[in-house]
Amino acid sequence: MPIYEYYCANCNVEYEAIRPASQADAPAPCKSCSEPGQRQLSTFSFKSNTFSAPKLKPATKPKRSYTADNAESL
């Protein structure tokens, strides 16, 4: 289950909650005062000891072959 970040306007506290994706936008109870908090926009973070991101090859431009015919037009 993903971790979501929430903010409680009542006590001015930011906190995290592990919830199913289906409940991501539903208010989560504050850990300090139990009032419902609003979900915050957060950045994605990924950390794993068992998975590594695929190594992407840099894009290369196709090599152009020059002939006598197209060399004159350059």
Protein Blocks (a to p, Z undefined) as FASTA:
>chain_A
ZZdddddfklopacdddddfklmmpccddfklopacdddddddddddfkbccdddddddd
ddddddfklmmmZZ
